[in-house]
């Protein structure tokens, strides 16, 4: 049993290393999309026809966060493309969006 426990500890430790490596690669990839201002691939549009943000509340928490990130990327692109957009209003809109997400 001591040998089995030791082997199990090694296996868990190795698995955690792989999970950490995978998570690091995932975050690096997501950051690249943010830095480039490119929407995440294979994600449905998160803005409705009237430009209101829509997050699927039936989806898992990680998917909801990815949808929020897509909304932020779109808002960032709009702000960069149109200098007349009020930066304070844009930040206020994003804060409201994130607060609504946290409350759900």
N, C-alpha and C positions, 0 to 999 in steps of 0.2 A: 504493500500500500504506500510506503514511503516513496518507492520508485515511481509508482503511478502518479502520485501527487506531484513529484518533481517534474515528470514528463508533462503533466497537464499545465503546470506553471510555466514551463518553457513554451508550450504551444500557445497559451494565452498571451504571453509576452510577445512572441513573434507575430501573432495576429494583430495585436495592438500596434506594433510597428508598421504593419502593412496598412492598417486603417489610417494611421497618422500620415503615412506617405500619400495615400489616396486622397485624404482630405486636403493636404497641402497642394497637390496638383489641381484639385477641384477649385480651390480658392484662387490659385494663380490663374487658371483659365477664366474664371468669372471676372477677376480684376482686369484681365486683358480686354474683355468685352466692354467693361466700364470705361477704361482708359481710351479705347478706340471710339467709344460712342456708338457701338453696334449693339442692336437688340439681341438678346439671347436666342439662339436658334431653336426651332421646334417648340416655340412657346406661342400660344394663341395671342392675338392682339388683346391688350388690357385696357384699351380706351374705347369707349362707346362712340356712337356717331356724334353725340354732343360734347365730345372731348372730356367726359367724366371718367375717372379711373374706376376700373372694375377688377376686383380680386375675387376669385372663386373661393368662397368660404367653405365649400364642401371638400376642397382639396387638402392634402396634408400640409403641415406647417411649413416645411421646407419649400414646397411648391408655391405656397402663398408668398413667401419671402422672395422667391425668384420672380414672381409676377410683380411684386413691389419694385424690385430692382429694375425690371424692364420699364416700369412707369417712370422711375427716376432717370433712367437713360434717355427716355423720350423727352422728358422735361428739360434735361440738360442740353440735348440737341436743339430744342426749341429756343432755349435761352441764348445759346451760342449763335444761332442763325438769325435771331431777331433781337437786336440790341434795345429795342423799345420795350421789351418785356421787363417789367419792374422786378428786380432781383429780390427785393423784400417780399413781394407778393408770391413769387415763385417758391421761396423758402417757406413761407407761411402755408402754402398749399401742400408742400411735401410734409411739413410737420403735422398738419391735419390728417393727411393720409396715413402717416405712420402711427399717430395716436389712435386712429380708428382701427388700425390693424391690431394694435396692442390690446385694445379693449375687447376684442372678439375672442 
